[in-house]
């Protein structure tokens, strides 16, 4: 698996859009449609949301605009600096490792979003992220993950399968899976079969029966 040095990438691109930000520019409207769909079914105000691997905060701000008490966390200080510069005063951004969120004072959350963060972790890091996220989940919390599937372009993209998500998040149940559009992404992103996964935290009774 090719591991991306995100700090060096942010330094390299500076204020220009990184490759994953270019994806957001093409698909951003379709992604925030999903946020609208989730927010519409929540009480008002909807609760606390954590943007995992938030980058420079594009989606964290979108959550805040929909009434969520939004927090963004990313391991790259350069990304957090950019998010803080753009984010105004309504969103909190912190440098943090998604595999060890207990090291950051965050509190509990009702919604987690992941637009490619899990994707960038190694096989050893992914279960650690699942455990870390679960430790911050309020009862009945939800999780939205956008991840790209396995393709023959493994040297460019490490894929994510449903089984890998199940293994990394044993306290969660995948409730819905649906394809994310690829129109306008160009090669090779349009070959990666991105999928949305909506997960729900299991109740204690469900967790005992699942075990």
N, C-alpha and C positions, 0 to 999 in steps of 0.2 A: 504494500500500500504506500502511495506517495503521500507523506505528511506535509501539510502546508505550514510554512512559518508565517503566521498571519501578521505578526509585528513587522517583519521585513517587507511584506507585501503592502501594508499600509504606508510604510516609509517610502517604498518605491513609487507608489501611485500618488502620494501626497493628497491634494484636493481632488484629483481626478477619480472617476469611478473605478473601483476594482472590478474584476470579472463577476463576482457575485452581486455587486451593486448594479452592474449592467443587467443582470437577470432581473433584479428588482424593478428596474426602470421599464422593462418590457412587461413583466407579469404583476407589477404592483397593484393595479386596479383589481385584478382577479383575486389576489391574495386578500386585500382588505374587504372584498365581498364576503369572504369566509369569516372575517372578524365580525362583520355586520350580522351574519347569520347566527353566530354564537352569542353575540351581545343581545340580540333581540329576544332570546329565550331566558335572559337573566333578570333578576330583580334589579331595581334602580335605587342607588347606584349599583353597578354589577359586582364590585369587589376588587380584589387585588390580583394583578397579573404580572408575571415574570417573563421577560423576553430573554431566552437563553442564547448566548452567542449573539448579542444584539448588534454587533458591529457599530456603525455610526448612528444607530438609533432610528432608522426610518420607520420600522414597524412598531417600536415602542411608542413613538409619538402618535401613531395611528390608534393604538389602544387607548392612550390618554384622551384623545379626541372623542372616543366613544364612551367615556365615563369611567374607564378603569383607573384605579390607582396603580399606575404602571411603574415598573422598575426594570432597568436593563442591566445585564451583566455580561462581561466579555473578558477573556484572559489577556487581550492585547491592549496595553495602556494607550496606544495610539488611537485605537478605535473608540475607547471611552472618552478620550480628549476631544475627538471629533464629534461624538454624540453630545457631550456637554456643551460644546460650542454652538450646536444647532438646536439643542433640545429645549431651551427656555427654562422656566422654573417649575413646570408641572410634572416633570419626570425626573426620577432619581437614577443615576448611572453609577455603577461601581465596577472596579476591576475585580474579577473573581474567576475561579476555576469551576466549571460546571460539574466536575467530578468530586469537588470538595466544597460545596456551598456552605457547609456549617462553619467554615473559616471566615465567612462574611456575615455581618449582622443584617439579616434580611427579613426574618419573621415568616409567617405563613402566607400561602397564596391559594387563590381559587381557580386560577387559570395559568397554564404554562404554554408558551409558544416556542417552537423551534423551527426556524427556517434554515435548515442545513447544518445546524450545530452537531447533532448526533452523527451526521454524515462524515464529519471531519475527524472523528475520534477513532482510535485503534480498537481492535477487538477486545483488548484488555481494559480500555477506558470506558467502553460503553456500559457495562454493568455497573461501574462506579458512578456514572452519571445517573442511571436509574435509581440507585440507592440514595444518592444525594438529593435528587429532585423529590423523591417520595418522602424524605424527612421533612420537607417544607410544605407538603400538601395539606391543605385544610380538608375536612370531611367533604366528600362529594366533589372534589376538585376535578377539573377537566384539563386535557392536554391536547394541543393541536401540533402535529408534526408534519412538515413538508420534507420529503426525502426522495432521492433519486434511486431508481432500481439498478440492479446489476446489468451490465452490458459487456460487450467484448472490448470496450475502451477502458479496461481496468487501470491502465497506466495513467489515465486522466481522471477517472472518477471511481471511487470506491463505493459500491452500491450498498443499499440497505434493503433487507428482506423483512417481511412481516414476522417471520420466525425469530430474526435477530432482535426485533423490537419486543416481542413477547418475552424472550429470554432476559433482556436487559431491564424490563419493567414488569416483574412478576406480580406486583401489587396493583397493577392497572389492567383494565379490560379494553381491548380495541372494540369500539362500538360501530365505527363506520370507516370505510376505506373508499376513496374515489380518486379518479385520475385528475391530475392538474394539467391544464393546457400547455402545449409546447409551441403553439403558433408564434412565429416571430423570433424564436430564440436562436435559430441558426445552428449549423453543425459545430460541435457534436452534441450540444445540449438537447437538441430535438430528438436524440436517440436514447435518452436516459430514462424515459418512462417515469416521470415524477408522480408521486402519489401523496394524497393527503391521508393522514391517520388521525382519527378523533378517538381519544381514550378517556376513560372514566376511572377514577380511583375506586377500587373495590371497597365495600363495607367490611367491617371486621368479620362478620359472619361469612361473607364471600371469601375473604382471605383465608380463613380457617378451612373452609371446604376445598379451596383451590390447593392448599398445602397438602 
